[in-house]
Amino acid sequence: MVKKLGSYVLSEFNSVPYVLGFIGKTFRESFAFLRTKSSRKILIMQLLFTFIEALPLIAVISTAIGTAIYILGDKFLSSIGQSQLIYNLLSIVVTLELGPVIVAFIVTARSATAIATEIGGMVTSHQIESYISCGVDPISHLVSPRFLGVTMSVFFLNLYFSFCGLLGPAVIQFIINPANVVNFVQGVLSSITVKVLFTSILKSVLFGMIISICATYYGFSVERSSTEIPVVGISAVGKSVLGIILVDVFIIILFYF
């Protein structure tokens, strides 16, 4: 058991230079991609799948969560005479924490698996070799548009999640007491500080990068057998979730501890 554990640790460390090189080239080619018109169709299709098609799901989840937090939180805070803290509670839970994390998990479940299996299938069908033989860089043509598409999608979906998550309680407040809606909106806007908004945006951008890099990296890790494709899909999801949680905890400690 110790021997197997040591072999696994060594293999992980041996792959670190390759992983760092892959990440560095992905960033470099992504900046170059923004100045060219190549592979724009891949970027558009990635945005369509990851961002546009996820909007209804995000709307339902965020509205339900925001409404539940508002009802339960307002009831509890009112019982202890601190009902004015409901705005801070919504800001912290919906905008700062749940928004980026839940969006990242949804994108991981939908897009990370799809990207990893798609690229893995291209490897087994020798399409990657065909690109290389034609002088096309797979990183520039395949990874960069997916990297940008997923990162942009997580960023916009996070803002959309916060909007819907705060809109649900506003609708409830309008039904209960229409005259108090203006105070509710003002309280929510005042509770969303620059620090909260910046932290939420930073999380969403980093989460998008983690998801796209894990998905593409494990997609290229397929060797020759098609039976490896489901395995790399699972690995991409697992590593993405782990990276999201670790980065989330690190950012919270860095900004709020």
C-alpha positions as CSV (number, residue, x, y, z in Angstrom):
1,M,0.0,0.0,0.0
2,V,2.8,2.4,0.9
3,K,4.6,1.5,-2.4
4,K,1.4,2.3,-4.4
5,L,0.9,5.5,-2.5
6,G,4.4,6.6,-3.1
7,S,4.2,5.7,-6.8
8,Y,1.0,7.8,-7.1
9,V,2.5,10.8,-5.4
10,L,5.7,10.6,-7.6
11,S,3.6,10.3,-10.8
12,E,1.6,13.4,-9.7
13,F,4.7,15.4,-9.1
14,N,6.3,14.2,-12.4
15,S,3.3,15.6,-14.3
16,V,3.6,19.1,-12.6
17,P,5.9,20.6,-15.3
18,Y,3.6,19.4,-18.0
19,V,0.6,20.8,-16.3
20,L,2.3,24.2,-15.7
21,G,3.4,24.3,-19.4
22,F,-0.1,23.4,-20.5
23,I,-1.6,26.2,-18.4
24,G,1.0,28.7,-19.6
25,K,0.4,27.9,-23.2
26,T,-3.3,28.1,-22.7
27,F,-3.1,31.6,-21.4
28,R,-0.7,32.7,-24.1
29,E,-2.8,31.2,-26.9
30,S,-5.9,32.7,-25.4
31,F,-4.5,36.2,-25.5
32,A,-3.4,35.6,-29.1
33,F,-6.9,34.2,-29.9
34,L,-8.5,37.4,-28.9
35,R,-6.6,39.2,-31.7
36,T,-7.5,36.8,-34.4
37,K,-10.7,35.5,-36.1
38,S,-9.8,31.8,-36.1
39,S,-12.0,29.3,-34.3
40,R,-14.6,32.0,-33.5
41,K,-17.3,29.4,-34.3
42,I,-16.0,27.1,-31.5
43,L,-16.1,30.0,-29.0
44,I,-19.7,31.0,-30.0
45,M,-20.9,27.4,-29.7
46,Q,-19.2,27.0,-26.3
47,L,-20.9,30.2,-25.1
48,L,-24.2,28.9,-26.5
49,F,-24.0,25.6,-24.7
50,T,-22.4,26.8,-21.4
51,F,-24.0,30.2,-21.0
52,I,-27.3,30.5,-23.0
53,E,-28.6,27.0,-22.5
54,A,-27.9,27.2,-18.7
55,L,-29.9,30.4,-18.2
56,P,-33.3,28.7,-17.4
57,L,-31.7,26.3,-14.9
58,I,-29.8,29.0,-13.2
59,A,-32.9,31.2,-13.0
60,V,-35.0,28.5,-11.3
61,I,-32.3,27.5,-8.8
62,S,-31.2,31.0,-7.9
63,T,-34.7,32.3,-7.5
64,A,-35.7,29.4,-5.3
65,I,-32.6,29.7,-3.2
66,G,-32.9,33.4,-2.8
67,T,-36.5,33.2,-1.8
68,A,-35.9,30.4,0.7
69,I,-33.0,32.3,2.3
70,Y,-35.1,35.5,2.5
71,I,-38.2,33.8,4.1
72,L,-36.2,31.7,6.6
73,G,-33.6,34.4,7.4
74,D,-36.2,37.1,7.9
75,K,-38.3,34.9,10.2
76,F,-35.2,34.1,12.3
77,L,-33.8,37.6,12.4
78,S,-37.2,39.1,13.3
79,S,-37.4,36.8,16.2
80,I,-34.2,38.3,17.7
81,G,-35.0,41.9,16.7
82,Q,-32.4,42.1,13.9
83,S,-34.6,42.1,10.8
84,Q,-32.4,44.8,9.2
85,L,-29.6,42.2,8.8
86,I,-31.6,40.3,6.2
87,Y,-30.0,42.5,3.4
88,N,-26.5,41.6,4.6
89,L,-27.5,37.9,4.8
90,L,-28.7,38.0,1.2
91,S,-25.6,39.8,0.0
92,I,-23.2,37.3,1.7
93,V,-25.0,34.1,0.9
94,V,-26.4,34.8,-2.6
95,T,-23.9,37.1,-4.1
96,L,-20.6,36.3,-2.3
97,E,-20.8,32.6,-1.7
98,L,-23.6,30.5,-3.3
99,G,-23.7,32.4,-6.6
100,P,-20.1,31.6,-7.8
101,V,-20.0,28.1,-6.2
102,I,-23.3,26.8,-7.5
103,V,-22.8,28.3,-10.9
104,A,-19.3,26.7,-11.0
105,F,-20.8,23.3,-10.0
106,I,-23.5,23.5,-12.6
107,V,-21.0,24.4,-15.3
108,T,-18.7,21.6,-14.2
109,A,-21.5,19.0,-14.4
110,R,-22.6,20.2,-17.8
111,S,-19.5,21.5,-19.6
112,A,-16.5,19.9,-18.0
113,T,-17.7,16.4,-18.8
114,A,-18.7,17.4,-22.3
115,I,-15.4,19.1,-23.1
116,A,-13.3,16.3,-21.7
117,T,-15.2,13.5,-23.5
118,E,-15.3,15.5,-26.8
119,I,-11.5,16.1,-26.8
120,G,-10.9,12.6,-25.7
121,G,-12.9,11.3,-28.6
122,M,-10.9,13.5,-30.9
123,V,-7.7,12.0,-29.6
124,T,-8.8,8.4,-30.0
125,S,-10.1,9.1,-33.6
126,H,-6.7,10.7,-34.5
127,Q,-8.2,14.1,-35.2
128,I,-5.6,15.8,-33.0
129,E,-2.8,14.1,-35.1
130,S,-4.5,15.4,-38.2
131,Y,-4.5,19.0,-36.8
132,I,-0.8,18.7,-36.0
133,S,0.1,17.3,-39.4
134,C,-1.7,20.2,-41.0
135,G,0.2,22.7,-38.9
136,V,-2.7,23.6,-36.7
137,D,-1.9,24.0,-33.0
138,P,-4.5,22.1,-30.9
139,I,-4.1,24.4,-28.0
140,S,-4.8,27.5,-30.1
141,H,-7.7,25.9,-32.1
142,L,-9.4,23.7,-29.5
143,V,-8.4,24.8,-26.0
144,S,-8.3,28.6,-26.2
145,P,-11.9,29.1,-27.4
146,R,-13.2,26.6,-24.8
147,F,-11.1,28.3,-22.1
148,L,-12.5,31.7,-23.0
149,G,-16.0,30.5,-23.5
150,V,-16.3,28.7,-20.1
151,T,-14.6,31.5,-18.2
152,M,-16.9,34.1,-19.7
153,S,-19.9,31.9,-19.2
154,V,-19.2,31.4,-15.5
155,F,-18.6,35.1,-15.1
156,F,-22.0,36.1,-16.7
157,L,-23.9,33.3,-15.1
158,N,-22.7,34.4,-11.7
159,L,-24.0,37.9,-12.2
160,Y,-27.3,36.4,-13.6
161,F,-27.5,34.1,-10.5
162,S,-27.2,37.1,-8.1
163,F,-29.8,39.1,-10.1
164,C,-32.3,36.3,-10.0
165,G,-31.5,35.3,-6.4
166,L,-32.2,38.9,-5.3
167,L,-35.2,39.3,-7.6
168,G,-37.1,36.4,-6.0
169,P,-37.2,38.0,-2.5
170,A,-38.1,41.3,-4.1
171,V,-41.2,39.7,-5.7
172,I,-42.1,38.1,-2.3
173,Q,-41.8,41.5,-0.7
174,F,-43.9,43.1,-3.3
175,I,-46.7,40.5,-2.7
176,I,-46.5,40.9,1.1
177,N,-46.0,44.7,1.3
178,P,-45.8,46.6,-2.0
179,A,-45.0,49.8,-0.2
180,N,-41.8,48.4,1.2
181,V,-40.3,47.3,-2.1
182,V,-38.3,50.5,-2.5
183,N,-36.8,50.0,1.0
184,F,-36.0,46.4,0.2
185,V,-34.2,47.3,-3.1
186,Q,-32.2,50.1,-1.4
187,G,-31.2,47.8,1.5
188,V,-30.0,45.1,-0.9
189,L,-28.0,47.6,-3.0
190,S,-26.4,49.2,0.0
191,S,-25.4,45.7,1.4
192,I,-23.6,44.8,-1.9
193,T,-20.3,46.6,-1.3
194,V,-17.5,46.9,-3.8
195,K,-15.5,44.3,-1.8
196,V,-18.4,41.7,-2.0
197,L,-18.9,42.3,-5.7
198,F,-15.2,42.2,-6.5
199,T,-14.7,38.9,-4.5
200,S,-17.7,37.4,-6.3
201,I,-16.4,38.3,-9.7
202,L,-12.9,37.1,-8.9
203,K,-14.3,33.8,-7.8
204,S,-16.3,33.3,-10.9
205,V,-13.3,34.1,-13.2
206,L,-11.0,31.7,-11.3
207,F,-13.6,29.0,-11.2
208,G,-14.1,29.3,-15.0
209,M,-10.4,29.0,-15.6
210,I,-10.2,25.9,-13.3
211,I,-13.1,24.2,-15.0
212,S,-11.9,24.8,-18.6
213,I,-8.2,23.9,-17.9
214,C,-9.2,20.6,-16.0
215,A,-11.6,19.6,-18.8
216,T,-9.2,20.2,-21.7
217,Y,-6.2,18.8,-19.9
218,Y,-7.9,15.5,-19.0
219,G,-9.4,15.4,-22.5
220,F,-5.9,15.4,-24.0
221,S,-4.7,12.8,-21.4
222,V,-6.5,10.0,-23.3
223,E,-4.1,7.8,-25.0
224,R,-5.6,5.3,-27.5
225,S,-8.5,3.4,-26.0
226,S,-12.1,4.7,-26.1
227,T,-12.7,3.2,-22.7
228,E,-10.5,6.0,-21.2
229,I,-13.0,8.7,-22.3
230,P,-15.5,8.2,-19.4
231,V,-12.6,8.0,-17.0
232,V,-11.2,11.3,-18.0
233,G,-14.7,12.9,-17.9
234,I,-15.0,11.8,-14.2
235,S,-11.5,12.9,-13.5
236,A,-12.1,16.4,-15.0
237,V,-15.3,16.8,-12.9
238,G,-13.6,15.6,-9.7
239,K,-10.5,17.8,-10.1
240,S,-12.6,20.8,-11.0
241,V,-14.8,20.4,-7.9
242,L,-11.7,20.0,-5.7
243,G,-10.1,23.1,-7.3
244,I,-13.2,25.2,-6.9
245,I,-13.6,24.3,-3.2
246,L,-9.9,25.0,-2.4
247,V,-9.8,28.3,-4.3
248,D,-13.1,29.4,-2.7
249,V,-11.8,28.7,0.8
250,F,-8.5,30.4,0.0
251,I,-10.2,33.6,-1.3
252,I,-12.5,33.8,1.8
253,I,-9.5,33.4,4.1
254,L,-7.5,36.0,2.1
255,F,-10.2,38.7,2.0
256,Y,-12.3,38.1,5.2
257,F,-10.1,36.4,7.8
